[in-house]
Amino acid sequence: MGWDAPLHLQAEAARERDEPGVFWAAHQAGLPYCQIERLANLGALPSSGFQVACFPLPIVGARGAPARGVASVP
């Protein structure tokens, strides 16, 4: 979870202020962390006892990328 409002609300606020706006401020904060979002089928995992690995696409010059999240359940 982040502090950004949904995009349509961010755009509406920027139009109301007649400013270009800063969209996705949480992504631009420069914090030293890794963010993983929009994972699917988490309900299929047990409550504990599994490991997760993420394999991002190697996009040259990018600061982020889509990734394949893989859970290993013994």
N, CA, C and O atoms as a Tripos MOL2 file, in Angstrom:
@<TRIPOS>MOLECULE
protein
  296   295    74     0     0
PROTEIN
NO_CHARGES

@<TRIPOS>ATOM
      1 N           0.8400   -1.1870    0.0000 N.3       1 MET1
      2 CA          0.0000    0.0000    0.0000 C.3       1 MET1
      3 C           0.8760    1.2370    0.0000 C.2       1 MET1
      4 O           1.9290    1.2590    0.6370 O.2       1 MET1
      5 N           0.4550    2.2430   -0.6950 N.am      2 GLY2
      6 CA          1.1820    3.5150   -0.7620 C.3       2 GLY2
      7 C           0.2590    4.6640   -0.4260 C.2       2 GLY2
      8 O          -0.9130    4.4640   -0.1060 O.2       2 GLY2
      9 N           0.7900    5.8520   -0.5010 N.am      3 TRP3
     10 CA         -0.0250    7.0130   -0.1590 C.3       3 TRP3
     11 C          -0.6070    7.7020   -1.3920 C.2       3 TRP3
     12 O          -1.3220    8.6960   -1.2570 O.2       3 TRP3
     13 N          -0.3210    7.2020   -2.5730 N.am      4 ASP4
     14 CA         -0.8480    7.8250   -3.7860 C.3       4 ASP4
     15 C          -2.3390    7.5590   -3.9370 C.2       4 ASP4
     16 O          -2.8190    6.4520   -3.6950 O.2       4 ASP4
     17 N          -3.0550    8.5960   -4.3420 N.am      5 ALA5
     18 CA         -4.4670    8.4500   -4.6790 C.3       5 ALA5
     19 C          -4.5670    7.7670   -6.0380 C.2       5 ALA5
     20 O          -3.5800    7.7340   -6.7730 O.2       5 ALA5
     21 N          -5.7310    7.2180   -6.3960 N.am      6 PRO6
     22 CA         -5.8940    6.6620   -7.7370 C.3       6 PRO6
     23 C          -5.5920    7.7280   -8.8000 C.2       6 PRO6
     24 O          -5.8060    8.9190   -8.5730 O.2       6 PRO6
     25 N          -5.0970    7.2890   -9.9540 N.am      7 LEU7
     26 CA         -4.6430    8.2150  -10.9830 C.3       7 LEU7
     27 C          -5.7190    9.2170  -11.3850 C.2       7 LEU7
     28 O          -5.4210   10.4000  -11.5530 O.2       7 LEU7
     29 N          -6.9630    8.7700  -11.5420 N.am      8 HIS8
     30 CA         -7.9970    9.7120  -11.9890 C.3       8 HIS8
     31 C          -8.2120   10.8290  -10.9640 C.2       8 HIS8
     32 O          -8.5460   11.9510  -11.3470 O.2       8 HIS8
     33 N          -8.0260   10.5470   -9.6730 N.am      9 LEU9
     34 CA         -8.1470   11.5920   -8.6550 C.3       9 LEU9
     35 C          -6.9340   12.5230   -8.6590 C.2       9 LEU9
     36 O          -7.0770   13.7230   -8.4260 O.2       9 LEU9
     37 N          -5.7420   11.9810   -8.9220 N.am     10 GLN10
     38 CA         -4.5530   12.8160   -9.0430 C.3      10 GLN10
     39 C          -4.6980   13.7700  -10.2290 C.2      10 GLN10
     40 O          -4.3720   14.9520  -10.1160 O.2      10 GLN10
     41 N          -5.1790   13.2680  -11.3540 N.am     11 ALA11
     42 CA         -5.3580   14.0920  -12.5500 C.3      11 ALA11
     43 C          -6.4170   15.1560  -12.3170 C.2      11 ALA11
     44 O          -6.2390   16.2980  -12.7390 O.2      11 ALA11
     45 N          -7.5120   14.8100  -11.6570 N.am     12 GLU12
     46 CA         -8.5760   15.7740  -11.3630 C.3      12 GLU12
     47 C          -8.0590   16.9070  -10.4790 C.2      12 GLU12
     48 O          -8.3730   18.0730  -10.7200 O.2      12 GLU12
     49 N          -7.2690   16.5730   -9.4580 N.am     13 ALA13
     50 CA         -6.7100   17.5930   -8.5740 C.3      13 ALA13
     51 C          -5.7510   18.5050   -9.3260 C.2      13 ALA13
     52 O          -5.7460   19.7130   -9.0880 O.2      13 ALA13
     53 N          -4.9410   17.9620  -10.2250 N.am     14 ALA14
     54 CA         -4.0160   18.7720  -11.0180 C.3      14 ALA14
     55 C          -4.7850   19.7200  -11.9320 C.2      14 ALA14
     56 O          -4.3940   20.8770  -12.0870 O.2      14 ALA14
     57 N          -5.8800   19.2440  -12.5420 N.am     15 ARG15
     58 CA         -6.7070   20.1160  -13.3980 C.3      15 ARG15
     59 C          -7.3460   21.2280  -12.5840 C.2      15 ARG15
     60 O          -7.3860   22.3750  -13.0290 O.2      15 ARG15
     61 N          -7.8480   20.9020  -11.3910 N.am     16 GLU16
     62 CA         -8.4890   21.9110  -10.5430 C.3      16 GLU16
     63 C          -7.5020   23.0000  -10.1330 C.2      16 GLU16
     64 O          -7.8860   24.1650  -10.0280 O.2      16 GLU16
     65 N          -6.2390   22.6450   -9.8990 N.am     17 ARG17
     66 CA         -5.2080   23.6140   -9.5200 C.3      17 ARG17
     67 C          -4.5750   24.2790  -10.7390 C.2      17 ARG17
     68 O          -3.7740   25.2030  -10.5990 O.2      17 ARG17
     69 N          -4.9370   23.8090  -11.9430 N.am     18 ASP18
     70 CA         -4.3440   24.2760  -13.1960 C.3      18 ASP18
     71 C          -2.8200   24.1390  -13.1460 C.2      18 ASP18
     72 O          -2.0890   25.0460  -13.5430 O.2      18 ASP18
     73 N          -2.3630   22.9980  -12.6550 N.am     19 GLU19
     74 CA         -0.9420   22.6780  -12.5530 C.3      19 GLU19
     75 C          -0.6950   21.3330  -13.2250 C.2      19 GLU19
     76 O          -1.6090   20.5170  -13.3430 O.2      19 GLU19
     77 N           0.5590   21.0980  -13.6710 N.am     20 PRO20
     78 CA          0.8390   19.7940  -14.2660 C.3      20 PRO20
     79 C           0.7310   18.6580  -13.2650 C.2      20 PRO20
     80 O           0.4060   17.5340  -13.6490 O.2      20 PRO20
     81 N           0.9960   18.9200  -11.9900 N.am     21 GLY21
     82 CA          0.8690   17.8870  -10.9620 C.3      21 GLY21
     83 C           2.0770   16.9720  -10.9050 C.2      21 GLY21
     84 O           2.8320   16.8560  -11.8700 O.2      21 GLY21
     85 N           2.2490   16.3310   -9.7760 N.am     22 VAL22
     86 CA          3.2560   15.2950   -9.5890 C.3      22 VAL22
     87 C           2.4970   13.9980   -9.4110 C.2      22 VAL22
     88 O           1.8930   13.7620   -8.3650 O.2      22 VAL22
     89 N           2.5270   13.1650  -10.4230 N.am     23 PHE23
     90 CA          1.7790   11.9170  -10.3670 C.3      23 PHE23
     91 C           2.6490   10.8220   -9.7660 C.2      23 PHE23
     92 O           3.8510   10.7460  -10.0200 O.2      23 PHE23
     93 N           2.0150    9.9850   -8.9720 N.am     24 TRP24
     94 CA          2.6760    8.8660   -8.3100 C.3      24 TRP24
     95 C           3.8350    9.3600   -7.4420 C.2      24 TRP24
     96 O           4.9640    8.8900   -7.5800 O.2      24 TRP24
     97 N           3.5540   10.2930   -6.5620 N.am     25 ALA25
     98 CA          4.5750   10.8780   -5.6830 C.3      25 ALA25
     99 C           5.3000    9.8090   -4.8660 C.2      25 ALA25
    100 O           6.4980    9.9440   -4.6150 O.2      25 ALA25
    101 N           4.6150    8.7680   -4.4530 N.am     26 ALA26
    102 CA          5.2660    7.7170   -3.6680 C.3      26 ALA26
    103 C           6.3810    7.0430   -4.4630 C.2      26 ALA26
    104 O           7.3670    6.5790   -3.8880 O.2      26 ALA26
    105 N           6.2230    6.9890   -5.7850 N.am     27 HIS27
    106 CA          7.2380    6.3640   -6.6260 C.3      27 HIS27
    107 C           8.4150    7.3100   -6.8690 C.2      27 HIS27
    108 O           9.4820    6.8700   -7.2960 O.2      27 HIS27
    109 N           8.2330    8.5890   -6.6050 N.am     28 GLN28
    110 CA          9.2670    9.5750   -6.8850 C.3      28 GLN28
    111 C           9.9280   10.1080   -5.6230 C.2      28 GLN28
    112 O          10.6850   11.0770   -5.6900 O.2      28 GLN28
    113 N           9.6620    9.5060   -4.4940 N.am     29 ALA29
    114 CA         10.1620   10.0260   -3.2190 C.3      29 ALA29
    115 C          11.6390    9.7510   -3.0040 C.2      29 ALA29
    116 O          12.2370   10.3280   -2.0950 O.2      29 ALA29
    117 N          12.2410    8.8970   -3.8000 N.am     30 GLY30
    118 CA         13.6620    8.6090   -3.6570 C.3      30 GLY30
    119 C          14.0000    7.7850   -2.4290 C.2      30 GLY30
    120 O          15.1360    7.8120   -1.9550 O.2      30 GLY30
    121 N          13.0290    7.0580   -1.9120 N.am     31 LEU31
    122 CA         13.2700    6.2260   -0.7370 C.3      31 LEU31
    123 C          14.0300    4.9640   -1.1370 C.2      31 LEU31
    124 O          13.7830    4.4110   -2.2080 O.2      31 LEU31
    125 N          14.9490    4.5020   -0.2910 N.am     32 PRO32
    126 CA         15.7210    3.2960   -0.6210 C.3      32 PRO32
    127 C          14.9340    2.0200   -0.3020 C.2      32 PRO32
    128 O          15.1700    1.3880    0.7270 O.2      32 PRO32
    129 N          14.0340    1.6560   -1.1510 N.am     33 TYR33
    130 CA         13.2490    0.4440   -0.9230 C.3      33 TYR33
    131 C          12.8650   -0.1680   -2.2540 C.2      33 TYR33
    132 O          12.9640    0.4740   -3.3000 O.2      33 TYR33
    133 N          12.4390   -1.3770   -2.2070 N.am     34 CYS34
    134 CA         11.9350   -2.0960   -3.3660 C.3      34 CYS34
    135 C          10.4350   -2.2820   -3.1740 C.2      34 CYS34
    136 O           9.9840   -2.6840   -2.1020 O.2      34 CYS34
    137 N           9.6870   -1.9960   -4.1910 N.am     35 GLN35
    138 CA          8.2330   -2.0870   -4.0880 C.3      35 GLN35
    139 C           7.7200   -3.1480   -5.0420 C.2      35 GLN35
    140 O           8.0660   -3.1600   -6.2240 O.2      35 GLN35
    141 N           6.9050   -4.0240   -4.5240 N.am     36 ILE36
    142 CA          6.2630   -5.0420   -5.3490 C.3      36 ILE36
    143 C           4.7670   -4.8840   -5.1660 C.2      36 ILE36
    144 O           4.2660   -4.9010   -4.0410 O.2      36 ILE36
    145 N           4.0530   -4.7280   -6.2710 N.am     37 GLU37
    146 CA          2.6150   -4.5080   -6.1720 C.3      37 GLU37
    147 C           1.8830   -5.2950   -7.2470 C.2      37 GLU37
    148 O           2.4790   -5.7710   -8.2130 O.2      37 GLU37
    149 N           0.5920   -5.4160   -7.0550 N.am     38 ARG38
    150 CA         -0.3220   -6.0720   -7.9800 C.3      38 ARG38
    151 C          -0.0100   -7.5550   -8.1730 C.2      38 ARG38
    152 O          -0.0650   -8.0660   -9.2910 O.2      38 ARG38
    153 N           0.3120   -8.2310   -7.0920 N.am     39 LEU39
    154 CA          0.5040   -9.6760   -7.1540 C.3      39 LEU39
    155 C          -0.8540  -10.3660   -7.1760 C.2      39 LEU39
    156 O          -1.8240   -9.8570   -6.6150 O.2      39 LEU39
    157 N          -0.9190  -11.4930   -7.8060 N.am     40 ALA40
    158 CA         -2.1890  -12.2170   -7.9420 C.3      40 ALA40
    159 C          -2.0890  -13.6050   -7.3130 C.2      40 ALA40
    160 O          -0.9950  -14.1420   -7.1380 O.2      40 ALA40
    161 N          -3.2310  -14.1710   -6.9780 N.am     41 ASN41
    162 CA         -3.3540  -15.5430   -6.4650 C.3      41 ASN41
    163 C          -2.6500  -15.7650   -5.1340 C.2      41 ASN41
    164 O          -2.2360  -16.8860   -4.8370 O.2      41 ASN41
    165 N          -2.5060  -14.7170   -4.3290 N.am     42 LEU42
    166 CA         -1.8570  -14.8800   -3.0340 C.3      42 LEU42
    167 C          -2.6820  -15.7500   -2.0860 C.2      42 LEU42
    168 O          -2.1310  -16.3760   -1.1800 O.2      42 LEU42
    169 N          -3.9720  -15.7920   -2.2870 N.am     43 GLY43
    170 CA         -4.8290  -16.6270   -1.4590 C.3      43 GLY43
    171 C          -4.5570  -18.1150   -1.6160 C.2      43 GLY43
    172 O          -4.9630  -18.9110   -0.7690 O.2      43 GLY43
    173 N          -3.8760  -18.4970   -2.6880 N.am     44 ALA44
    174 CA         -3.5490  -19.9040   -2.9110 C.3      44 ALA44
    175 C          -2.3390  -20.3450   -2.0950 C.2      44 ALA44
    176 O          -2.0530  -21.5390   -2.0120 O.2      44 ALA44
    177 N          -1.6210  -19.3900   -1.4900 N.am     45 LEU45
    178 CA         -0.4390  -19.7320   -0.6850 C.3      45 LEU45
    179 C          -0.8340  -20.0840    0.7400 C.2      45 LEU45
    180 O          -1.8430  -19.5880    1.2410 O.2      45 LEU45
    181 N          -0.0580  -20.9280    1.3940 N.am     46 PRO46
    182 CA         -0.3120  -21.1910    2.8130 C.3      46 PRO46
    183 C           0.0320  -19.9530    3.6310 C.2      46 PRO46
    184 O           0.7130  -19.0570    3.1320 O.2      46 PRO46
    185 N          -0.4230  -19.8860    4.8660 N.am     47 SER47
    186 CA         -0.1780  -18.7070    5.7010 C.3      47 SER47
    187 C           1.2960  -18.5510    6.0770 C.2      47 SER47
    188 O           1.7080  -17.4550    6.4570 O.2      47 SER47
    189 N           2.0940  -19.6030    5.9830 N.am     48 SER48
    190 CA          3.5320  -19.5220    6.2570 C.3      48 SER48
    191 C           4.2260  -20.7060    5.5880 C.2      48 SER48
    192 O           3.5730  -21.6060    5.0600 O.2      48 SER48
    193 N           5.5610  -20.6920    5.6200 N.am     49 GLY49
    194 CA          6.3160  -21.8280    5.1200 C.3      49 GLY49
    195 C           6.6220  -21.7970    3.6380 C.2      49 GLY49
    196 O           6.9150  -22.8390    3.0530 O.2      49 GLY49
    197 N           6.5610  -20.6350    3.0170 N.am     50 PHE50
    198 CA          6.8900  -20.5390    1.5970 C.3      50 PHE50
    199 C           7.9300  -19.4460    1.3960 C.2      50 PHE50
    200 O           8.1160  -18.5910    2.2620 O.2      50 PHE50
    201 N           8.6060  -19.4750    0.2520 N.am     51 GLN51
    202 CA          9.5750  -18.4470   -0.1130 C.3      51 GLN51
    203 C           9.1290  -17.8060   -1.4200 C.2      51 GLN51
    204 O           8.4780  -18.4370   -2.2530 O.2      51 GLN51
    205 N           9.4930  -16.5430   -1.5780 N.am     52 VAL52
    206 CA          9.1320  -15.8090   -2.7870 C.3      52 VAL52
    207 C          10.3940  -15.2880   -3.4510 C.2      52 VAL52
    208 O          11.2950  -14.7840   -2.7810 O.2      52 VAL52
    209 N          10.4550  -15.4110   -4.7630 N.am     53 ALA53
    210 CA         11.5260  -14.8210   -5.5600 C.3      53 ALA53
    211 C          10.8710  -14.0090   -6.6750 C.2      53 ALA53
    212 O           9.8390  -14.4010   -7.2190 O.2      53 ALA53
    213 N          11.4790  -12.8830   -7.0030 N.am     54 CYS54
    214 CA         10.9550  -12.0320   -8.0750 C.3      54 CYS54
    215 C          12.0240  -11.8550   -9.1420 C.2      54 CYS54
    216 O          13.1880  -11.6000   -8.8310 O.2      54 CYS54
    217 N          11.6290  -11.9910  -10.3790 N.am     55 PHE55
    218 CA         12.5420  -11.9190  -11.5090 C.3      55 PHE55
    219 C          12.1150  -10.7750  -12.4250 C.2      55 PHE55
    220 O          11.2680  -10.9700  -13.2960 O.2      55 PHE55
    221 N          12.6960   -9.5680  -12.2400 N.am     56 PRO56
    222 CA         12.3070   -8.4300  -13.0720 C.3      56 PRO56
    223 C          12.8940   -8.5160  -14.4780 C.2      56 PRO56
    224 O          13.9420   -9.1250  -14.6930 O.2      56 PRO56
    225 N          12.2030   -7.8980  -15.4250 N.am     57 LEU57
    226 CA         12.7330   -7.8050  -16.7760 C.3      57 LEU57
    227 C          13.9130   -6.8380  -16.7690 C.2      57 LEU57
    228 O          13.8080   -5.7660  -16.1730 O.2      57 LEU57
    229 N          15.0190   -7.1730  -17.4000 N.am     58 PRO58
    230 CA         16.1840   -6.2920  -17.4170 C.3      58 PRO58
    231 C          16.0370   -5.2050  -18.4830 C.2      58 PRO58
    232 O          16.5080   -5.3740  -19.6080 O.2      58 PRO58
    233 N          15.3970   -4.1120  -18.1420 N.am     59 ILE59
    234 CA         15.1770   -3.0090  -19.0760 C.3      59 ILE59
    235 C          16.2970   -1.9880  -18.8900 C.2      59 ILE59
    236 O          16.4230   -1.3980  -17.8170 O.2      59 ILE59
    237 N          17.0980   -1.7770  -19.9100 N.am     60 VAL60
    238 CA         18.2420   -0.8630  -19.8400 C.3      60 VAL60
    239 C          17.7590    0.5550  -19.5430 C.2      60 VAL60
    240 O          16.8580    1.0680  -20.2060 O.2      60 VAL60
    241 N          18.3730    1.1800  -18.5350 N.am     61 GLY61
    242 CA         18.0590    2.5550  -18.1800 C.3      61 GLY61
    243 C          16.8080    2.7220  -17.3380 C.2      61 GLY61
    244 O          16.4700    3.8470  -16.9700 O.2      61 GLY61
    245 N          16.1190    1.6570  -17.0270 N.am     62 ALA62
    246 CA         14.8740    1.7540  -16.2580 C.3      62 ALA62
    247 C          15.1540    1.6940  -14.7640 C.2      62 ALA62
    248 O          16.1300    1.0870  -14.3230 O.2      62 ALA62
    249 N          14.2740    2.3390  -13.9890 N.am     63 ARG63
    250 CA         14.3570    2.2550  -12.5320 C.3      63 ARG63
    251 C          13.3410    1.2690  -11.9780 C.2      63 ARG63
    252 O          13.2880    1.0380  -10.7700 O.2      63 ARG63
    253 N          12.5560    0.7030  -12.8340 N.am     64 GLY64
    254 CA         11.5630   -0.2840  -12.4470 C.3      64 GLY64
    255 C          11.2120   -1.1370  -13.6420 C.2      64 GLY64
    256 O          11.5390   -0.7890  -14.7770 O.2      64 GLY64
    257 N          10.5520   -2.2430  -13.4000 N.am     65 ALA65
    258 CA         10.1990   -3.1410  -14.4900 C.3      65 ALA65
    259 C           9.1500   -4.1320  -14.0350 C.2      65 ALA65
    260 O           9.0520   -4.4270  -12.8430 O.2      65 ALA65
    261 N           8.3690   -4.6460  -14.9580 N.am     66 PRO66
    262 CA          7.4910   -5.7640  -14.6130 C.3      66 PRO66
    263 C           8.3430   -6.9500  -14.1620 C.2      66 PRO66
    264 O           9.4690   -7.1220  -14.6280 O.2      66 PRO66
    265 N           7.8180   -7.7470  -13.2770 N.am     67 ALA67
    266 CA          8.5790   -8.8950  -12.7720 C.3      67 ALA67
    267 C           7.6760  -10.1160  -12.6630 C.2      67 ALA67
    268 O           6.4610  -10.0030  -12.5030 O.2      67 ALA67
    269 N           8.2890  -11.2570  -12.7530 N.am     68 ARG68
    270 CA          7.5830  -12.5040  -12.5170 C.3      68 ARG68
    271 C           7.8200  -12.8880  -11.0650 C.2      68 ARG68
    272 O           8.9570  -13.1390  -10.6660 O.2      68 ARG68
    273 N           6.7680  -12.9340  -10.2800 N.am     69 GLY69
    274 CA          6.8810  -13.3540   -8.8830 C.3      69 GLY69
    275 C           6.6010  -14.8480   -8.7850 C.2      69 GLY69
    276 O           5.6000  -15.3320   -9.3140 O.2      69 GLY69
    277 N           7.4740  -15.5700   -8.1140 N.am     70 VAL70
    278 CA          7.3520  -17.0220   -8.0120 C.3      70 VAL70
    279 C           7.4030  -17.4270   -6.5530 C.2      70 VAL70
    280 O           8.3170  -17.0300   -5.8300 O.2      70 VAL70
    281 N           6.4370  -18.2090   -6.1150 N.am     71 ALA71
    282 CA          6.4240  -18.7320   -4.7530 C.3      71 ALA71
    283 C           6.8540  -20.1880   -4.7650 C.2      71 ALA71
    284 O           6.4220  -20.9690   -5.6130 O.2      71 ALA71
    285 N           7.6970  -20.5390   -3.8300 N.am     72 SER72
    286 CA          8.1530  -21.9260   -3.6860 C.3      72 SER72
    287 C           7.5580  -22.4870   -2.3930 C.2      72 SER72
    288 O           7.8360  -22.0020   -1.2970 O.2      72 SER72
    289 N           6.7350  -23.5200   -2.5550 N.am     73 VAL73
    290 CA          6.0880  -24.1420   -1.4070 C.3      73 VAL73
    291 C           6.6480  -25.5550   -1.2770 C.2      73 VAL73
    292 O           6.5280  -26.3630   -2.1980 O.2      73 VAL73
    293 N           7.2710  -25.8560   -0.1080 N.am     74 PRO74
    294 CA          7.8480  -27.1950    0.0540 C.3      74 PRO74
    295 C           6.7860  -28.2910    0.0430 C.2      74 PRO74
    296 O           7.1140  -29.4710    0.1690 O.2      74 PRO74
@<TRIPOS>BOND
     1     1     2 1
     2     2     3 1
     3     3     4 2
     4     3     5 am
     5     5     6 1
     6     6     7 1
     7     7     8 2
     8     7     9 am
     9     9    10 1
    10    10    11 1
    11    11    12 2
    12    11    13 am
    13    13    14 1
    14    14    15 1
    15    15    16 2
    16    15    17 am
    17    17    18 1
    18    18    19 1
    19    19    20 2
    20    19    21 am
    21    21    22 1
    22    22    23 1
    23    23    24 2
    24    23    25 am
    25    25    26 1
    26    26    27 1
    27    27    28 2
    28    27    29 am
    29    29    30 1
    30    30    31 1
    31    31    32 2
    32    31    33 am
    33    33    34 1
    34    34    35 1
    35    35    36 2
    36    35    37 am
    37    37    38 1
    38    38    39 1
    39    39    40 2
    40    39    41 am
    41    41    42 1
    42    42    43 1
    43    43    44 2
    44    43    45 am
    45    45    46 1
    46    46    47 1
    47    47    48 2
    48    47    49 am
    49    49    50 1
    50    50    51 1
    51    51    52 2
    52    51    53 am
    53    53    54 1
    54    54    55 1
    55    55    56 2
    56    55    57 am
    57    57    58 1
    58    58    59 1
    59    59    60 2
    60    59    61 am
    61    61    62 1
    62    62    63 1
    63    63    64 2
    64    63    65 am
    65    65    66 1
    66    66    67 1
    67    67    68 2
    68    67    69 am
    69    69    70 1
    70    70    71 1
    71    71    72 2
    72    71    73 am
    73    73    74 1
    74    74    75 1
    75    75    76 2
    76    75    77 am
    77    77    78 1
    78    78    79 1
    79    79    80 2
    80    79    81 am
    81    81    82 1
    82    82    83 1
    83    83    84 2
    84    83    85 am
    85    85    86 1
    86    86    87 1
    87    87    88 2
    88    87    89 am
    89    89    90 1
    90    90    91 1
    91    91    92 2
    92    91    93 am
    93    93    94 1
    94    94    95 1
    95    95    96 2
    96    95    97 am
    97    97    98 1
    98    98    99 1
    99    99   100 2
   100    99   101 am
   101   101   102 1
   102   102   103 1
   103   103   104 2
   104   103   105 am
   105   105   106 1
   106   106   107 1
   107   107   108 2
   108   107   109 am
   109   109   110 1
   110   110   111 1
   111   111   112 2
   112   111   113 am
   113   113   114 1
   114   114   115 1
   115   115   116 2
   116   115   117 am
   117   117   118 1
   118   118   119 1
   119   119   120 2
   120   119   121 am
   121   121   122 1
   122   122   123 1
   123   123   124 2
   124   123   125 am
   125   125   126 1
   126   126   127 1
   127   127   128 2
   128   127   129 am
   129   129   130 1
   130   130   131 1
   131   131   132 2
   132   131   133 am
   133   133   134 1
   134   134   135 1
   135   135   136 2
   136   135   137 am
   137   137   138 1
   138   138   139 1
   139   139   140 2
   140   139   141 am
   141   141   142 1
   142   142   143 1
   143   143   144 2
   144   143   145 am
   145   145   146 1
   146   146   147 1
   147   147   148 2
   148   147   149 am
   149   149   150 1
   150   150   151 1
   151   151   152 2
   152   151   153 am
   153   153   154 1
   154   154   155 1
   155   155   156 2
   156   155   157 am
   157   157   158 1
   158   158   159 1
   159   159   160 2
   160   159   161 am
   161   161   162 1
   162   162   163 1
   163   163   164 2
   164   163   165 am
   165   165   166 1
   166   166   167 1
   167   167   168 2
   168   167   169 am
   169   169   170 1
   170   170   171 1
   171   171   172 2
   172   171   173 am
   173   173   174 1
   174   174   175 1
   175   175   176 2
   176   175   177 am
   177   177   178 1
   178   178   179 1
   179   179   180 2
   180   179   181 am
   181   181   182 1
   182   182   183 1
   183   183   184 2
   184   183   185 am
   185   185   186 1
   186   186   187 1
   187   187   188 2
   188   187   189 am
   189   189   190 1
   190   190   191 1
   191   191   192 2
   192   191   193 am
   193   193   194 1
   194   194   195 1
   195   195   196 2
   196   195   197 am
   197   197   198 1
   198   198   199 1
   199   199   200 2
   200   199   201 am
   201   201   202 1
   202   202   203 1
   203   203   204 2
   204   203   205 am
   205   205   206 1
   206   206   207 1
   207   207   208 2
   208   207   209 am
   209   209   210 1
   210   210   211 1
   211   211   212 2
   212   211   213 am
   213   213   214 1
   214   214   215 1
   215   215   216 2
   216   215   217 am
   217   217   218 1
   218   218   219 1
   219   219   220 2
   220   219   221 am
   221   221   222 1
   222   222   223 1
   223   223   224 2
   224   223   225 am
   225   225   226 1
   226   226   227 1
   227   227   228 2
   228   227   229 am
   229   229   230 1
   230   230   231 1
   231   231   232 2
   232   231   233 am
   233   233   234 1
   234   234   235 1
   235   235   236 2
   236   235   237 am
   237   237   238 1
   238   238   239 1
   239   239   240 2
   240   239   241 am
   241   241   242 1
   242   242   243 1
   243   243   244 2
   244   243   245 am
   245   245   246 1
   246   246   247 1
   247   247   248 2
   248   247   249 am
   249   249   250 1
   250   250   251 1
   251   251   252 2
   252   251   253 am
   253   253   254 1
   254   254   255 1
   255   255   256 2
   256   255   257 am
   257   257   258 1
   258   258   259 1
   259   259   260 2
   260   259   261 am
   261   261   262 1
   262   262   263 1
   263   263   264 2
   264   263   265 am
   265   265   266 1
   266   266   267 1
   267   267   268 2
   268   267   269 am
   269   269   270 1
   270   270   271 1
   271   271   272 2
   272   271   273 am
   273   273   274 1
   274   274   275 1
   275   275   276 2
   276   275   277 am
   277   277   278 1
   278   278   279 1
   279   279   280 2
   280   279   281 am
   281   281   282 1
   282   282   283 1
   283   283   284 2
   284   283   285 am
   285   285   286 1
   286   286   287 1
   287   287   288 2
   288   287   289 am
   289   289   290 1
   290   290   291 1
   291   291   292 2
   292   291   293 am
   293   293   294 1
   294   294   295 1
   295   295   296 2
@<TRIPOS>SUBSTRUCTURE
     1 MET1         2 RESIDUE 1 A MET
     2 GLY2         6 RESIDUE 1 A GLY
     3 TRP3        10 RESIDUE 1 A TRP
     4 ASP4        14 RESIDUE 1 A ASP
     5 ALA5        18 RESIDUE 1 A ALA
     6 PRO6        22 RESIDUE 1 A PRO
     7 LEU7        26 RESIDUE 1 A LEU
     8 HIS8        30 RESIDUE 1 A HIS
     9 LEU9        34 RESIDUE 1 A LEU
    10 GLN10       38 RESIDUE 1 A GLN
    11 ALA11       42 RESIDUE 1 A ALA
    12 GLU12       46 RESIDUE 1 A GLU
    13 ALA13       50 RESIDUE 1 A ALA
    14 ALA14       54 RESIDUE 1 A ALA
    15 ARG15       58 RESIDUE 1 A ARG
    16 GLU16       62 RESIDUE 1 A GLU
    17 ARG17       66 RESIDUE 1 A ARG
    18 ASP18       70 RESIDUE 1 A ASP
    19 GLU19       74 RESIDUE 1 A GLU
    20 PRO20       78 RESIDUE 1 A PRO
    21 GLY21       82 RESIDUE 1 A GLY
    22 VAL22       86 RESIDUE 1 A VAL
    23 PHE23       90 RESIDUE 1 A PHE
    24 TRP24       94 RESIDUE 1 A TRP
    25 ALA25       98 RESIDUE 1 A ALA
    26 ALA26      102 RESIDUE 1 A ALA
    27 HIS27      106 RESIDUE 1 A HIS
    28 GLN28      110 RESIDUE 1 A GLN
    29 ALA29      114 RESIDUE 1 A ALA
    30 GLY30      118 RESIDUE 1 A GLY
    31 LEU31      122 RESIDUE 1 A LEU
    32 PRO32      126 RESIDUE 1 A PRO
    33 TYR33      130 RESIDUE 1 A TYR
    34 CYS34      134 RESIDUE 1 A CYS
    35 GLN35      138 RESIDUE 1 A GLN
    36 ILE36      142 RESIDUE 1 A ILE
    37 GLU37      146 RESIDUE 1 A GLU
    38 ARG38      150 RESIDUE 1 A ARG
    39 LEU39      154 RESIDUE 1 A LEU
    40 ALA40      158 RESIDUE 1 A ALA
    41 ASN41      162 RESIDUE 1 A ASN
    42 LEU42      166 RESIDUE 1 A LEU
    43 GLY43      170 RESIDUE 1 A GLY
    44 ALA44      174 RESIDUE 1 A ALA
    45 LEU45      178 RESIDUE 1 A LEU
    46 PRO46      182 RESIDUE 1 A PRO
    47 SER47      186 RESIDUE 1 A SER
    48 SER48      190 RESIDUE 1 A SER
    49 GLY49      194 RESIDUE 1 A GLY
    50 PHE50      198 RESIDUE 1 A PHE
    51 GLN51      202 RESIDUE 1 A GLN
    52 VAL52      206 RESIDUE 1 A VAL
    53 ALA53      210 RESIDUE 1 A ALA
    54 CYS54      214 RESIDUE 1 A CYS
    55 PHE55      218 RESIDUE 1 A PHE
    56 PRO56      222 RESIDUE 1 A PRO
    57 LEU57      226 RESIDUE 1 A LEU
    58 PRO58      230 RESIDUE 1 A PRO
    59 ILE59      234 RESIDUE 1 A ILE
    60 VAL60      238 RESIDUE 1 A VAL
    61 GLY61      242 RESIDUE 1 A GLY
    62 ALA62      246 RESIDUE 1 A ALA
    63 ARG63      250 RESIDUE 1 A ARG
    64 GLY64      254 RESIDUE 1 A GLY
    65 ALA65      258 RESIDUE 1 A ALA
    66 PRO66      262 RESIDUE 1 A PRO
    67 ALA67      266 RESIDUE 1 A ALA
    68 ARG68      270 RESIDUE 1 A ARG
    69 GLY69      274 RESIDUE 1 A GLY
    70 VAL70      278 RESIDUE 1 A VAL
    71 ALA71      282 RESIDUE 1 A ALA
    72 SER72      286 RESIDUE 1 A SER
    73 VAL73      290 RESIDUE 1 A VAL
    74 PRO74      294 RESIDUE 1 A PRO
